[in-house]
Each structure stands twice: as structure tokens, then as C-alpha cells.
């Protein structure tokens, strides 16, 4: 007799059914752009208008189906795409990070960090490296979990515990990192575009959430380690499965020497930057010697790019993967191939946001939404917590973090700016909600890969096994992240250099 599914399993079935009906993100944004055109026509038909909070000017909602609107659609299409802030930021960041990844430096660092960790720290190391591995973007989700499972197996522990711990760090902890990653550039660019709806002088930089991300790494490492040892391993019990073959790992010649040289080269570069900041009348500091604002922060993306190029090239030369300048450009070109789908998606996102801004619908939604929240007196921290829960639930329908933020940012950033909240603070709230629930949505593309890894150690593993093992991490990460957000909020701790919750 077939077992009757529980309420939660039926809920997951419904989510999967609804989510599978959503179109590809590119088609989704094309559809949203078309919807924006139709909505602008309807709003204009009823003479909708709004007073701009900054200038006091009355703005009418403009009709994208009018002659002026059609001219805008045709003449601005290329500019919308090429001028989209996240495009250049992400591609430049990935030139450096992608080089370090393709050359094998990130892979080598991840492997040696986990394999050389003391056995009593291995659980925490797996979660920690999972989060740092996100410098390699989605590659970390594929690389770290199976390696962690293998390490746990060698230590006589249940390999699935290592697998899910690594996946929790790389998947649920995706937004946390000690370094500035491509995600920071991507999200901050979209945030800047959204903030321009209200104030085009506000710029959200890739380091605006950096302090919060750094603290998150250490807090979530402890939480992830405790969840693994206190809940996951007792639930799994002793592993009694068949032995598995070790993964075929490539040992780079002079890998250790290359890693050492890369650290030295990177350290020298950082030392030079620090010295340039400390010297009197530094070209990297503000007029009064300040860091916030400063050319250093304005130029943080090129500075990070140069860092990854230096360590990547140093490693590549030492291990013999770079023999000429052409090799460097070839590896960079290879990393750009991985960005092809992102570039295609950006074209559609850029049109949608441009239509939203030009029609003044963004300003209309922001001002009226803020006024509504003020009228019902729902403007405090409860509003932010409500937004976090909303985004966490949205993750069950749209799993692409950039796509979801491109939808939410033009609505919520201007709305919360009207209530006095810093766009970078709204971005933090989004990031913790999106990241923590990645691993429990059935639509997460890497769920199938993790299930395949699970079956290597347990042939009976299914989606139920997957959800039951990942849910504790997801709930714990989300709960702890909310508490951490509230601590930063009430203690007045900056989320990044000079970034507070309020404008």
C-alpha cells in the first residue's frame, strides 16, 4: 500500500508543480517587460501621477505604448543593455576570479584547506570552506560537497554528513564571504539602478555589505558545525554502506610552491595598497584623508581585479599552466564563456528596469507603497522581517538570486528609501533570505547534483532524504542571520564602510 504523503511533502509537491510552470528567467523578464508596457498604458489612461519626494515635481505615469514611449523602447534598447551597472561590474570581477578559478588556484586552495584541517575541526572547516569557495561562484556547490563526503568517509564518519555540511556552506551560506565576490558586484549594481528611481546620486558599492558578510562567515561556520554534529550525524547514525572509490583528483606539479608564491605575491600587493592609503595626501583617500568616501572605495572593483590577476598569474606560472601572455587571455576568455547565460539574461533585465524607471511606475509604487506602510504604522523592524520572510518564500518559485533581486529591487529599494532605509541595508535583508533557503527549494538546480552524490553512499536516498537533511541548516541559518541583522541594527554596527541602516 502506498504511504500517504504528509502535509509538508504535499506542500513541496505543490511548490514544485507551480515552480515548474514558470518560464526560463530570460523569457520571464521579457514577459515582465511586456507587462510593464501594458500597465503603463492603463495607469496613464487613468492619469496616475505622483509627487517626487526629492524634487517636489509632479510626475505623470508615462505610457510606453505612446509615440514617445515606442521611441524610447527602440532608441534606448542598446543603451539600456550596455549601460546596465551590474554588467560591467560582474564581467570585470569575473576576469580576475575566473582566471584564478580556471588556472586551478581556487580548486587547489579548497582541497588543501579541507584535507589538511585537524580532524576535530573538520566539520567547521567544511562549512567555512564552503562559504569561501563561493569565490568560484556555483563551482563551489559542485566541488566542495563530494570532497567533504570523501573526507568524512576516510575519517570513519558518515559521508552524507560531510556532503550536506559542505552543501550548506556553499548553498545556504552563499552570500557570506571574507572576500568581495562576484555576487557583491552583481547585487550592488542592481541596487544602484533601483536607488536611482528616487535619488540617482546614491551608489551601492560591492563592499557595502562586507562587514556583515565577514561576521556572517564565522557565525554560520559555528552554527553549521553544531547542526552537523548535534543533529545530522545522530540522525544518520553509523555509516554501514559499501566502500566508495576515491575521487580522481589532479595533483598539480609544484602546486604547493605555486600556492606559496601566490600568497606572497598577493600579500605584497595588499601591503602596497595599504601603504598607498597610509601615506599623506594619498591618491587613494579623500580630501581629508578619509576612507569613506574615497577613490579607494570608488575603485575597489579594479583593485580586486588586479589582486586576483596577480595571484592567478603567479600560481599559473609556477605550476606551468601559464607560459605566455596569450595563456592569460585564453584563461580569461574561458571564464567569460561561463558568463554567456548571464549576459543574455542581463539584456532582458535591463529592458525591464529601464521601462520601470522611464514610465515613472517605480516612483509611483515606491511613494504610494511607503505612504501606505506609514498609514498602517508598519515601518519599523517588523517591516524588514516581513520582507525577509517574503523573499524566503519567493525563493521557492524563483531560485536565481540575481533574477529575483532584479524583480524586487526596483520595488522595495525605492519604497524603503522613502521610509528612510539605506538601499545597502535592504540589500542585506534580501541576501540573507535568498541565501538561506537555496538548499531547500526543490527548484534549486544543484539539488539534482547533490542527490546524485547522495546515491553514491546511499542508493535509497531521495528528495525526502535531501529535504530532511538540509532543512535544519536552512532554518538555523535564516534564524541566526535575522538575529545577527537585528544586532547590527540596534547596536549601530556598520554593514560596510560607512553603511548604516538609515540614509
Secondary structure, DSSP 8 states (H G I E B T S, - for coil): ------HHHHHHHHHHHHHHTS--HHHHHHHHHHHHHHHHHHHHHTT-EEE-TTT--EEE---TTSHHHHHHHHHHHHHHHHT-HHHHHHHHHHHHHHHHHHTTHHHHHHHHHHHTS-GGGHHHHHHHHHHHGGGGTTHHHHHHHHHHHHHHHHTTS-HHHHHHHHHIIIIITTT--SS--HHHHHHHHHHHHHHTTT-TT----TTTTHHHHHHHHHHHHHHHHHHIIIIIHHHH-S--S-----------TTHHHHHHHHHHHHHHHHHHHHHHHHSTT-TTS-TTS-SSS-HHHHTHHHHHHHHHHHHHHHHHHHHTS--SHHHHHHHHHHHHHTTHHHHHHHHHHHHHHHHHHHTTHHHHHHHHHHHHHHHTT--SHHHHHHHHHHHHHHTTT---HHHHHHHHHHHHHHHHHHTTB-HHHHHHHHHHHHHHTGGG-TT-TTHHHHHHHHHHH-TT--HHHHHHHHHHHHHHHHHHHHHHHHHHHHHT--SBTTB-SB-
